[in-house]
């Protein structure tokens, strides 16, 4: 008789496992696809897009005339005053209007004194201007075309006085 109860319990257990397996298979979408109980949906699912309604203008706003723009006033620029400065040996000076850096170095080559002025505009390579007296050079920067003039070289104090002006 013991064998009868064991085999009966085994049949009930097996039946319960089959029922639970069937329920899990039906309830789980992945398993339904695995056992071909459900087909893949080839059509993409539509996504819902939420739009935020824009406030509509009030009748007073829509009837009002647009605000007039302020008048454009053009003022004539006064011609720039030439920039003049004195630069010492191994010193530099920045010329804001020309967006350019100027520097000076004194040298004694073979018993002769020379001053080398370097013009460094923001958009071009350096311009090296050896000088033993006065001299001029035209150069370009991002703000325009300028004229550079050596006004004076003081050999005793080792300074160079220069002028930078916008070319007309």
C-alpha positions, 0 to 999 in steps of 0.5 A: 500500500505504501507504493500506491501512495507514493505513486499517487503523490508523484502523479499529483506532484507532476500534475502540479508542476505541469500546471504551474509551468503552463501558468508561468509560460502563459503569463511571461511574454518571453516564454510565450515567444519561446514556445511560439505562443505569441508572434513578434509584432513587426510594426513599431509601437507608436510613441505618444508625444506630449505637446505643451499648449502655447498660451494664446495672446489675449485680445488686448495683446493681439489688437495692440500695435507692435512696439516701434524699434528705436531709431538707429543713430550713426555717429561719426568716429573722430579720427584716432589720435596717433599712439606715441610711446617710448620703449626701453631696451628689452621692454615691450608696449601693447598698442590696443587700437592696433591690437599689436605688441611692440618691443625693443632690443639694443645690440652692439655689432662690430662696434656699431649700435643698433636697435631692433624694433619688433612689431607683433600684430595679432594676425601676422608674423612678427616684423623685425625692423633694425634701425639706426635712426628713424624709419617707417613700416606699414603693417596690418592687424585684425583692426586695420592697416597701420603705419609705424614710425620710429621718431627718435632713438636715444642711444644713451638711455637706450630707448626708442620713441615710436608712433603708431597711427591708423592708415587713412 
